Amino acid sequence: MKNTIQKVKYDDACRVLLTETLPYETPIIFSNQGFYQHIKKYYQNKSKIKDLIKYLFFDDNSANYTVPIIYKIKKTESSFRHIGLLHPSSQVKFIKFYKDYSNLIINSCSKSNFSIRCPEKISSSFFKKNKLEDAKQFKGSSVSNINDDTKFKHVTSYFSYHGYSKLHQFFNSFAFVMLERKYSAFWSIDISRCFDSIYTHSITWALKTKTHSKKTTSSKTTFGNIFDRLMQSSNFNETNGIIIGPETSRIFAEIIFQQIDCNIENDAKKAGYIYGVHYELKRYVDDMFIFGLSDKINEDLYQIIENRFHEYKLFINKNKTKKTKHPFITPLSKAILETKVTLSNFTKRIIEPRIIEPEVDKASKKTIFFPVKIWRKESVISNFINELKSTSIDNPEIYDVTNFYTLSAINNLIFEIINNRPSSEEISKRTTEYKNLFQILIDIAHHLYSVSPSVGASIKLSIINLLSNSFFTTYIKEESNSIKLIIFEHSKYFLQSGWFNKLYESKNNQFLLEAINVLLSTRTLGPDFLLDHEIIKKVFKFKDNKKRFEHNSIINDPLSSEYFQITALLYYIGDEDTHNEIKKKILKSLNLIFKDLSDIRTNSEKCYLLLDILSCPFIRSVDKKKWVKTLLKQWLQKEPGTPLINDWTEKLSLHTWFISWDHLELFNVLERKELLKAY
């Protein structure tokens, strides 16, 4: 499907906030869209709250650092990844940094012959995906301050990238085939705890030399020192390790790796090995692949690589080093290829494409997708799942990747079915076929998620739930409740599954973002499909005292975000009377958190939470006024009067910041999130 290319204004440096400073792995209701609009209006001198924005995000704080929100997500079945969400004021600093140093970033990322994922130029366009534009009837009408021109058109990234967006694309490329044709030895190398180990000062080593950098540590005006200081101040002034999640961190790491690549190539040349003749190296972020004419060459290169990474305090994970002979097919690439075949065969069983001749001369032909009449849904589902399992059953990590790949394919297939639908009259003639088709796709999607849950997969599943529900509500209303019930029952089943119970019962005080996203995605089904207290308590790990909620019910752990827990819970319960008891406990927690706002310019949890709670339509004005009073007192350093409190409460209640509280806006938020770069 073609993309419609739209031009981006080069002077809109604020778009950094949309693509560069956020992790992909956040709750599905979270984005920077509202924040972006606030900051853009501030720069345009159109903001009605510019003085407060200046205080919160632009005035220097006395600590000269901010504390990000750090939280854990599932990485593998037994391990976690620590993701970081930068303080809004730290995100704002990257606007000027990108504006001033974009060309230097590009130059610093253009030195290596090895990198297969790096920024190449400033992006001059963004894409308005036809399939999303065609699905606009499923989008809510915004009550936030989002402009119409951002509703369907979203910036994909600040930079255009050289190489591959996903690693499996490289393994399935013609370039990989040519490497296999030329070289006989193939080794893969992984850097152990890469982002956790990166020493921020090492960026100056990469841009100059280690000796030169140590002589100029007092300089604050060089590109390397400015980037170094920015990464430190965004992360509690830590120099060991960088935040995992934002694209800014990947660019920071890429600049360092580019110089390491150059050092490796120079050392290889001194050893008598010429790049492109005796060997080739390919690096995707922190994964490195050696292609050589012999194992002896690869062994020598391995030693060179190990030594050069050691200089930057980075170490190879020897347990993940793999050596492959011809044919160069990795378990991952093999599994993806087999999965593609399985998906193709499956699609043919359930979809019949028909070419429709144009009614008007010179009009182009159109392909319409019709559902195939299916007699035994259970057989179609079980056969497909069994075929899929056979592609990677011996490797759990690859099984996770193929499941996510398949979930993405089902997500895309549903878009295709909707966008290439026949007329409403034709749809009404095939009600049963459409119901069976969507039931199969929903069932498979939820099964894939239940056996291999991840935050990325939860986003795909949420889109599948939302689109399926919206399609039936729009075109087959008589069956819409049936589809809602199917989605609801599958979601409920997952939240009572063995995987979920295993996490819930573990001693690990983890915020269950994978489960919370599933919960949030069901909220658009309506008030008749709300989950009961017992399931909600498990999802949010409430303490239980004879089935009554305790005051200290939110997980209080440095690696479990109160902000995400509280906002997700409020979004889900809304104003429903059945959950008033939960809301009372939330309000008690909020009163405790907002009692002292002296650190709001450094504490990310408090800053995000206060701004979003003040814009939340499910919180009473009388409660908001208490917290606005505390904010104004801290900001103005004097006791604020009632008129001022009322005025600011009204202003801060009008506009969204990070959480989109309108349930009808979930499609817009998910659409924008899909365009963030995960890897």
SVG drawing of the C-alpha trace seen along z (x, -y; Angstrom):
<svg xmlns="http://www.w3.org/2000/svg" viewBox="-29 -36 78 65">
<polyline fill="none" stroke="black" stroke-width="0.4" points="0.0,0.0 1.4,-3.4 2.1,-6.2 1.1,-9.7 4.1,-11.9 3.6,-15.2 6.2,-17.8 7.4,-18.7 8.4,-22.2 12.1,-22.3 11.5,-25.0 9.1,-22.7 11.9,-21.5 9.3,-20.7 8.5,-17.5 11.5,-16.0 9.0,-15.5 6.8,-13.3 9.4,-10.9 12.8,-11.1 12.3,-11.5 9.7,-8.9 10.0,-5.1 7.7,-3.0 6.8,-0.8 4.3,-3.0 0.6,-2.5 -1.6,-2.7 -3.3,-5.9 0.0,-7.8 1.6,-10.0 3.4,-13.4 0.8,-14.9 -0.7,-17.3 2.7,-18.2 3.9,-18.9 1.0,-21.3 1.7,-23.1 5.4,-23.6 4.8,-24.6 2.3,-27.3 4.8,-28.4 7.4,-29.0 4.8,-30.7 3.9,-32.9 0.3,-31.7 0.1,-29.8 -2.4,-30.9 -0.3,-29.2 3.2,-30.3 4.4,-31.5 3.7,-28.2 5.3,-26.3 8.3,-28.5 8.6,-27.7 8.1,-23.9 10.1,-23.2 12.4,-26.1 13.7,-27.8 16.8,-26.1 16.2,-24.1 18.6,-24.4 19.5,-20.7 20.6,-20.9 19.2,-17.4 16.0,-15.5 14.9,-12.1 13.3,-10.0 10.6,-7.4 12.2,-4.0 10.0,-1.0 10.3,2.7 8.8,4.5 9.0,8.2 12.1,8.9 12.0,12.7 10.1,15.2 12.6,14.8 14.1,11.4 13.1,7.7 14.2,4.5 14.3,1.2 12.7,-1.5 13.1,-5.2 10.7,-8.1 12.4,-11.5 11.1,-14.5 9.3,-16.8 11.8,-19.6 14.6,-17.2 12.6,-16.4 12.3,-20.1 16.1,-20.5 16.5,-18.1 14.5,-20.4 17.3,-23.0 19.9,-20.3 18.5,-18.8 18.0,-22.2 21.6,-23.2 23.4,-19.9 21.4,-17.8 24.1,-18.1 26.8,-17.0 24.7,-14.1 24.4,-13.0 28.1,-13.5 29.0,-11.6 26.8,-8.7 28.2,-8.5 31.8,-7.3 31.2,-3.5 31.0,-1.0 29.4,1.5 26.2,-0.1 22.9,1.1 20.7,-1.3 21.7,-4.9 20.4,-8.4 21.2,-9.6 19.6,-13.0 16.9,-15.2 13.5,-13.9 11.8,-16.4 8.5,-14.4 6.2,-12.3 3.7,-9.8 -0.1,-9.8 -0.8,-6.1 -3.7,-5.5 -5.0,-2.6 -5.3,-4.8 -6.8,-7.6 -9.4,-5.2 -10.2,-4.1 -11.0,-7.6 -14.6,-6.8 -13.4,-4.9 -11.7,-7.9 -13.2,-10.0 -13.8,-13.7 -11.1,-15.2 -12.0,-17.2 -8.4,-18.0 -6.3,-20.8 -5.0,-18.6 -5.2,-20.4 -7.0,-18.8 -3.9,-18.7 -2.3,-16.2 -5.2,-13.9 -4.3,-11.7 -0.8,-12.8 2.0,-11.9 5.7,-12.4 7.5,-9.1 10.9,-10.3 13.1,-13.4 15.8,-11.7 15.6,-9.5 17.5,-6.3 20.0,-4.3 19.6,-0.5 16.9,1.6 14.2,0.8 14.0,4.4 16.8,6.9 14.9,9.7 14.6,7.5 18.4,7.7 18.4,11.5 15.8,11.8 17.4,9.3 19.3,9.7 22.3,8.1 22.4,11.0 22.2,13.5 25.2,11.8 27.2,12.0 26.5,15.7 27.6,16.1 31.0,14.5 31.9,15.6 32.2,19.0 32.1,18.1 29.4,16.2 29.5,15.2 27.0,13.2 28.0,11.2 26.0,9.4 27.1,6.7 26.2,7.5 23.9,5.0 24.8,2.5 22.9,-0.7 23.3,0.0 27.0,0.1 27.6,-2.9 29.8,-5.5 28.4,-8.9 31.9,-10.6 32.8,-8.0 31.0,-10.0 33.7,-12.6 36.3,-9.8 34.4,-8.7 34.3,-12.3 37.9,-13.2 40.3,-10.9 40.3,-9.6 43.4,-11.6 42.1,-14.8 38.7,-14.4 40.3,-14.1 42.3,-17.3 39.1,-19.2 36.7,-17.9 36.1,-21.4 34.8,-22.5 31.1,-22.9 30.7,-24.1 31.7,-21.2 29.1,-18.9 30.3,-15.9 30.4,-17.5 26.9,-19.1 25.4,-15.7 27.2,-14.0 25.9,-16.6 22.4,-16.4 22.3,-12.6 23.6,-12.9 21.3,-15.6 18.3,-13.7 19.2,-10.7 19.9,-12.0 23.4,-13.0 24.4,-9.4 27.5,-8.8 27.3,-5.0 24.5,-3.8 22.0,-5.7 18.2,-5.7 16.7,-2.8 13.8,-3.6 14.1,-6.9 15.5,-7.3 17.9,-9.9 19.6,-7.1 20.0,-5.0 21.6,-7.9 23.9,-8.6 25.0,-4.9 25.3,-5.0 27.8,-7.8 30.0,-5.9 29.6,-2.6 30.5,-4.4 33.9,-5.3 34.4,-1.8 33.6,-0.5 36.2,-2.7 38.8,-1.6 38.0,2.1 38.4,1.6 41.7,-0.1 43.0,2.7 41.8,5.3 43.7,3.5 46.9,3.5 46.3,7.3 46.2,7.7 42.4,7.9 40.7,5.6 37.0,4.7 35.0,6.0 37.8,8.4 38.6,10.7 35.6,9.9 32.6,7.7 31.0,6.6 27.4,5.6 26.1,3.9 22.5,3.4 22.5,1.1 24.4,3.4 24.3,6.6 27.3,7.3 27.7,9.9 31.1,11.1 31.3,12.5 34.7,13.8 36.5,16.0 37.5,18.3 37.1,19.1 40.7,17.9 39.8,14.5 36.6,14.4 38.6,15.4 41.1,12.6 38.3,10.1 36.6,11.3 39.7,10.5 40.0,7.1 36.3,6.4 36.5,7.5 39.6,5.3 38.0,2.2 34.8,2.6 36.7,3.1 38.3,-0.4 34.8,-1.8 33.9,0.3 31.7,2.6 31.9,6.3 30.8,9.2 28.2,11.6 30.1,14.8 27.0,17.0 25.3,15.3 28.1,15.6 27.1,18.0 29.1,19.5 27.4,20.5 28.6,22.4 26.9,22.5 24.0,22.1 23.8,18.8 20.3,19.2 19.8,18.1 17.0,19.7 15.3,16.4 15.4,15.9 14.3,19.5 11.3,19.0 10.3,15.8 10.4,17.3 8.3,20.2 5.9,17.9 5.4,15.9 4.4,19.1 2.1,20.1 0.4,16.7 0.0,16.7 -1.7,20.0 -3.9,19.0 -5.0,15.8 -6.0,17.8 -8.3,20.0 -10.2,17.1 -10.1,14.2 -11.2,14.1 -9.9,11.1 -12.0,10.1 -11.1,7.5 -14.0,5.1 -14.2,3.5 -14.7,-0.3 -18.1,-1.7 -16.6,-4.9 -14.2,-5.0 -10.6,-5.5 -11.2,-4.7 -8.7,-2.2 -9.7,1.4 -10.2,2.1 -9.6,5.3 -12.3,6.1 -11.8,8.6 -14.7,11.0 -14.7,13.4 -14.7,17.1 -17.5,19.3 -16.0,21.2 -17.7,24.4 -15.4,25.3 -13.8,22.2 -12.1,24.3 -10.3,26.4 -9.0,23.3 -7.7,21.8 -6.0,24.9 -4.4,25.8 -3.0,22.3 -1.6,22.2 -0.1,25.7 1.6,24.7 2.9,21.6 4.3,23.4 6.3,25.7 8.4,22.9 10.1,22.1 9.0,24.6 12.5,25.4 13.5,21.8 11.3,19.7 13.0,16.4 12.4,16.9 8.8,18.0 8.3,14.6 9.5,12.9 7.4,15.0 4.3,14.5 4.8,10.7 5.4,10.9 2.2,12.8 0.3,10.5 1.5,7.6 0.4,9.4 -3.1,10.0 -3.3,6.3 -2.4,5.4 -4.8,8.0 -7.7,6.4 -6.8,3.0 -6.8,4.5 -10.2,6.2 -11.7,3.0 -10.2,0.7 -11.0,3.1 -14.5,3.9 -17.5,4.1 -20.6,1.9 -22.7,1.8 -25.3,3.8 -22.9,6.5 -21.6,6.6 -25.1,7.1 -25.6,10.1 -22.5,11.7 -23.1,11.1 -22.3,14.6 -19.2,14.8 -17.8,11.6 -18.6,12.6 -16.8,15.9 -13.8,14.2 -13.3,11.7 -13.9,14.3 -11.1,16.4 -8.7,13.4 -9.5,12.2 -9.2,15.7 -5.8,16.2 -4.5,12.8 -5.5,13.3 -4.0,16.7 -0.6,15.4 -0.7,12.7 -1.5,15.0 1.4,17.4 3.9,14.6 2.8,11.3 4.9,8.1 4.3,4.4 4.7,4.2 2.3,7.1 -0.2,5.4 -0.3,2.4 -0.9,4.6 -3.6,6.5 -5.3,3.2 -5.5,2.0 -7.0,5.4 -9.6,5.1 -10.5,1.5 -10.8,2.0 -12.8,5.2 -15.2,3.5 -15.5,0.3 -16.1,2.2 -19.0,4.1 -20.5,1.1 -20.3,-0.8 -21.3,1.8 -22.9,4.8 -24.6,3.3 -26.8,6.4 -23.6,8.4 -21.6,5.7 -22.4,6.9 -21.4,10.4 -17.9,9.2 -17.6,7.1 -18.4,10.1 -15.7,12.2 -13.1,9.5 -14.1,9.1 -14.1,12.8 -10.7,13.3 -9.2,10.3 -10.8,11.6 -9.4,15.1 -5.9,13.6 -6.1,11.7 -6.9,15.0 -4.3,17.0 -1.3,18.9 1.1,16.3 -0.6,13.5 -0.9,15.4 2.7,16.3 3.7,12.6 1.1,11.6 2.3,14.1 6.0,13.4 8.0,11.5 9.0,9.1 7.2,5.8 6.7,5.2 4.1,2.9 2.2,5.2 2.1,2.9 1.5,5.8 -1.7,6.7 -2.8,3.1 -2.7,2.4 -5.1,5.3 -7.4,3.9 -7.3,0.4 -8.1,1.7 -11.4,3.2 -12.6,-0.2 -13.9,-1.3 -16.4,1.7 -18.6,-0.4 -19.8,-0.3 -21.6,3.0 -18.2,4.7 -16.3,3.6 -14.2,6.2 -14.9,6.9 -13.0,5.7 -11.1,9.0 -9.5,8.8 -8.7,5.1 -7.1,5.7 -4.8,8.3 -3.9,6.2 -2.8,3.4 -1.5,5.6 -3.8,4.1 -3.2,5.3 -6.2,7.2 -7.7,7.0 -10.8,9.2 -11.6,8.1 -11.4,4.4 -9.0,2.0 -6.3,0.7 -5.1,-2.9 -1.6,-2.0 -2.8,0.0 -0.6,-1.4 2.7,0.4 5.3,-1.6 8.6,-0.6 11.3,-2.6 10.9,-0.4 7.1,-0.6 5.6,-3.9 2.9,-5.3 2.1,-7.7 1.2,-4.9 -0.7,-2.9 -2.9,-5.8 -3.7,-7.3 -4.4,-3.9 -6.7,-3.0 -8.5,-6.3 -8.9,-5.9 -10.4,-2.5 -12.9,-3.2 -13.9,-6.7 -17.0,-7.9 -18.6,-4.5 -20.3,-4.2 -19.4,-0.6 -15.8,-1.6 -16.2,-4.5 -14.4,-2.7 -11.3,-2.5 -11.5,-6.2 -11.6,-7.1 -8.3,-5.2 -6.7,-6.9 -7.6,-10.3 -6.0,-9.4 -2.8,-8.5 -2.9,-11.7 -3.3,-13.8 -0.3,-12.2 1.8,-12.6 0.8,-16.2 1.3,-17.3 4.8,-18.5 5.5,-19.8 8.9,-21.4 10.6,-18.9 8.1,-19.0 10.8,-20.4 13.1,-17.4 10.7,-14.6 9.2,-13.1 6.5,-11.1 5.0,-14.2 5.3,-16.4 3.5,-14.0 1.0,-12.9 0.0,-16.5 -0.5,-17.8 -2.6,-14.8 -4.7,-14.6 -5.5,-18.3 -6.8,-17.6 -8.6,-14.5 -12.4,-14.8 -13.0,-12.1 -11.6,-14.2 -13.8,-16.8 -12.9,-20.4 -12.8,-20.8 -10.0,-18.2 -8.1,-19.8 -8.2,-23.2 -6.3,-21.8 -3.4,-20.6 -3.4,-23.8 -3.1,-25.8 0.0,-23.8 1.5,-24.2 0.9,-28.0 2.3,-28.4 5.5,-26.6 5.7,-28.5 4.9,-32.0 6.4,-31.6 3.4,-33.1 -0.1,-32.1 -2.4,-32.3 -5.9,-33.8 -9.1,-32.0 -9.7,-33.8 -6.2,-32.9 -6.7,-29.2 -10.0,-29.1 -8.5,-30.6 -5.6,-28.2 -7.7,-25.2 -10.0,-26.1 -7.0,-26.6 -5.3,-23.4 -8.5,-21.4 -9.1,-22.4 -6.2,-20.8 -4.7,-17.3 -1.0,-16.8 0.1,-13.1 -2.9,-11.0 -5.8,-11.1 -8.7,-10.8 -11.4,-10.6 -12.1,-6.9 -13.1,-7.8 -9.6,-9.1 -7.8,-5.8 -7.5,-5.1 -5.6,-8.4 -3.2,-7.7 -2.5,-4.1 -2.0,-5.4 0.7,-7.8 2.3,-5.3 2.6,-2.8 4.8,-5.3 7.4,-5.5 10.5,-3.4 10.8,-0.3 13.7,2.1"/>
</svg>
